[in-house]
């Protein structure tokens, strides 16, 4: 019975830690070099250098660069749109 209680306590602790884990953005999980690379892209977007370019095109470029380098890719166009607006 004690073994079962210890397992139940461990299961509860794991569940709680997962629920309390901070949600990290796609960008924050990238290595620093990648963040610097993409920060320039974000700055240019904010400055209006890519007016008329759809977020889907930017998303494709970001995904291509991530694949090329083995970095985690953003999950969707919306992820990139939210990152550009942040």
Secondary structure by P-SEA (a helix, b strand, c coil): caaaaaaaaaaaaaaaaaaacccccccccccaaaaaaaaaaaaaaaacccccccaaaaaaaaaaaaaaacccccccaaaaaaaaac
